Amino acid sequence: MIKHHREGATDFWHWLVFKRLAGQPVVLDFASYLPSNARTDFEVMQPKWFIAVHKR
């Protein structure tokens, strides 16, 4: 998650999905302002925390 902000007593977060595609790390970000939903600009993103999901 990135871009946390608070309005009053409510927290808002922008959710992302991390995945490896063809062995390469990629973040899937569905923000409408991006030219592509697959991001690799990790130095720009500042993740706050994550929830691990394991494939069965």
N, CA, C and O of each residue as an XYZ file, in Angstrom:
224
protein
N       0.829     -1.172      0.000
C       0.000      0.000      0.000
C       0.878      1.242      0.000
O       1.909      1.309      0.669
N       0.437      2.207     -0.764
C       1.139      3.478     -0.793
C       0.115      4.607     -0.732
O      -1.090      4.376     -0.822
N       0.610      5.815     -0.580
C      -0.229      7.019     -0.571
C      -1.309      6.987      0.506
O      -2.498      7.108      0.210
N      -0.892      6.828      1.730
C      -1.821      6.897      2.855
C      -2.195      8.352      3.098
O      -1.347      9.241      3.026
N      -3.458      8.586      3.384
C      -3.864      9.890      3.895
C      -5.076      9.698      4.797
O      -5.785      8.695      4.717
N      -5.288     10.665      5.636
C      -6.381     10.601      6.601
C      -7.301     11.786      6.407
O      -6.856     12.922      6.239
N      -8.585     11.504      6.433
C      -9.607     12.559      6.409
C     -10.450     12.388      7.654
O     -11.215     11.432      7.785
N     -10.297     13.329      8.562
C     -10.982     13.208      9.857
C     -10.446     11.990     10.595
O      -9.243     11.886     10.838
N     -11.333     11.072     10.951
C     -10.923      9.860     11.666
C     -10.823      8.654     10.731
O     -10.703      7.522     11.200
N     -10.870      8.883      9.396
C     -10.859      7.787      8.437
C      -9.545      7.738      7.665
O      -9.092      8.754      7.137
N      -8.936      6.559      7.600
C      -7.705      6.353      6.840
C      -8.033      5.890      5.425
O      -8.965      5.114      5.216
N      -7.254      6.378      4.450
C      -7.396      5.973      3.059
C      -6.048      5.493      2.549
O      -5.013      6.088      2.852
N      -6.062      4.407      1.770
C      -4.849      3.814      1.222
C      -5.046      3.536     -0.256
O      -6.162      3.281     -0.706
N      -3.956      3.586     -1.007
C      -3.962      3.202     -2.418
C      -3.328      1.808     -2.480
O      -2.160      1.640     -2.127
N      -4.090      0.820     -2.925
C      -3.635     -0.569     -2.935
C      -2.938     -0.911     -4.247
O      -3.335     -0.445     -5.315
N      -1.896     -1.730     -4.153
C      -1.132     -2.230     -5.287
C      -1.011     -3.738     -5.157
O      -1.258     -4.299     -4.089
N      -0.629     -4.391     -6.247
C      -0.387     -5.839     -6.222
C       1.022     -6.090     -6.743
O       1.373     -5.649     -7.838
N       1.832     -6.802     -5.952
C       3.176     -7.192     -6.374
C       3.108     -8.590     -6.969
O       2.461     -9.482     -6.420
N       3.783     -8.768     -8.096
C       3.790    -10.070     -8.755
C       5.099    -10.222     -9.513
O       5.723     -9.239     -9.912
N       5.496    -11.450     -9.701
C       6.647    -11.708    -10.567
C       6.116    -12.204    -11.904
O       5.426    -13.222    -11.968
N       6.444    -11.477    -12.977
C       6.048    -11.857    -14.327
C       7.307    -12.250    -15.087
O       8.229    -11.449    -15.237
N       7.338    -13.481    -15.560
C       8.527    -14.004    -16.250
C       9.766    -13.857    -15.371
O      10.860    -13.582    -15.863
N       9.579    -14.045    -14.063
C      10.693    -13.974    -13.119
C      11.099    -12.568    -12.708
O      11.997    -12.411    -11.881
N      10.463    -11.545    -13.261
C      10.812    -10.162    -12.951
C       9.779     -9.541    -12.016
O       8.581     -9.756    -12.200
N      10.221     -8.768    -11.009
C       9.267     -8.129    -10.092
C       8.511     -6.991    -10.779
O       9.105     -6.164    -11.470
N       7.203     -6.964    -10.579
C       6.330     -5.950    -11.172
C       5.258     -5.596    -10.146
O       4.774     -6.461     -9.417
N       4.900     -4.338    -10.097
C       3.784     -3.895     -9.271
C       2.634     -3.543    -10.207
O       2.803     -2.757    -11.139
N       1.477     -4.122     -9.960
C       0.281     -3.818    -10.736
C      -0.475     -2.715    -10.015
O      -0.936     -2.889     -8.887
N      -0.591     -1.591    -10.679
C      -1.198     -0.390    -10.102
C      -2.271      0.087    -11.071
O      -1.966      0.412    -12.218
N      -3.511      0.132    -10.630
C      -4.613      0.448    -11.517
C      -5.072      1.898    -11.409
O      -6.236      2.205    -11.670
N      -4.160      2.791    -11.026
C      -4.470      4.216    -10.999
C      -4.706      4.691    -12.430
O      -3.939      4.355    -13.333
N      -5.758      5.467    -12.635
C      -6.147      5.884    -13.982
C      -5.143      6.832    -14.644
O      -5.133      6.943    -15.870
N      -4.306      7.510    -13.873
C      -3.380      8.483    -14.438
C      -2.092      7.863    -14.978
O      -1.289      8.571    -15.587
N      -1.875      6.573    -14.775
C      -0.641      5.931    -15.228
C      -0.716      5.530    -16.697
O      -1.773      5.119    -17.176
N       0.405      5.647    -17.417
C       0.418      5.216    -18.817
C       0.357      3.695    -18.952
O      -0.097      3.179    -19.974
N       0.813      2.975    -17.923
C       0.791      1.508    -17.918
C       0.468      1.035    -16.511
O       0.867      1.670    -15.535
N      -0.247     -0.070    -16.398
C      -0.589     -0.597    -15.074
C       0.535     -1.420    -14.458
O       0.531     -1.657    -13.250
N       1.497     -1.858    -15.264
C       2.639     -2.626    -14.758
C       3.774     -1.651    -14.465
O       4.301     -1.004    -15.369
N       4.141     -1.554    -13.187
C       5.176     -0.602    -12.771
C       6.429     -1.323    -12.320
O       6.361     -2.364    -11.667
N       7.568     -0.762    -12.674
C       8.854     -1.273    -12.201
C       9.703     -0.154    -11.602
O      10.889     -0.351    -11.338
N       9.112      1.009    -11.388
C       9.828      2.160    -10.827
C       9.810      2.100     -9.294
O       9.231      2.958     -8.628
N      10.454      1.075     -8.763
C      10.421      0.815     -7.320
C      11.028      1.945     -6.495
O      10.632      2.146     -5.347
N      11.983      2.686     -7.059
C      12.616      3.776     -6.317
C      11.643      4.929     -6.074
O      11.852      5.722     -5.157
N      10.592      5.035     -6.873
C       9.591      6.099     -6.725
C       8.521      5.706     -5.703
O       8.057      6.541     -4.926
N       8.139      4.433     -5.713
C       7.096      3.959     -4.796
C       7.652      3.870     -3.374
O       8.823      3.544     -3.176
N       6.819      4.157     -2.408
C       7.231      4.080     -1.005
C       6.208      3.250     -0.235
O       5.353      3.800      0.459
N       6.296      1.916     -0.358
C       5.308      1.061      0.317
C       5.383      1.213      1.834
O       6.459      1.381      2.408
N       4.219      1.150      2.461
C       4.135      1.278      3.914
C       4.101     -0.085      4.597
O       4.766     -0.283      5.615
N       3.334     -1.027      4.047
C       3.291     -2.387      4.557
C       2.619     -3.272      3.530
O       2.126     -2.786      2.513
N       2.597     -4.569      3.791
C       2.036     -5.491      2.825
C       1.305     -6.625      3.515
O       1.504     -6.888      4.701
N       0.457     -7.291      2.751
C      -0.225     -8.504      3.191
C       0.198     -9.605      2.230
O      -0.088     -9.518      1.036
N       0.862    -10.619      2.715
C       1.324    -11.712      1.856
C       0.157    -12.612      1.465
O      -0.695    -12.943      2.290
N       0.133    -12.999      0.194
C      -0.871    -13.921     -0.324
C      -0.114    -15.063     -0.977
O       0.758    -14.841     -1.817
N      -0.446    -16.279     -0.591
C       0.268    -17.446     -1.113
C      -0.627    -18.250     -2.045
O      -1.770    -18.564     -1.714
N      -0.097    -18.573     -3.201
C      -0.809    -19.355     -4.187
C      -0.826    -20.818     -3.747
O       0.198    -21.341     -3.308
N      -1.975    -21.483     -3.859
C      -2.068    -22.895     -3.470
C      -1.973    -23.763     -4.671
O      -2.030    -24.987     -4.554
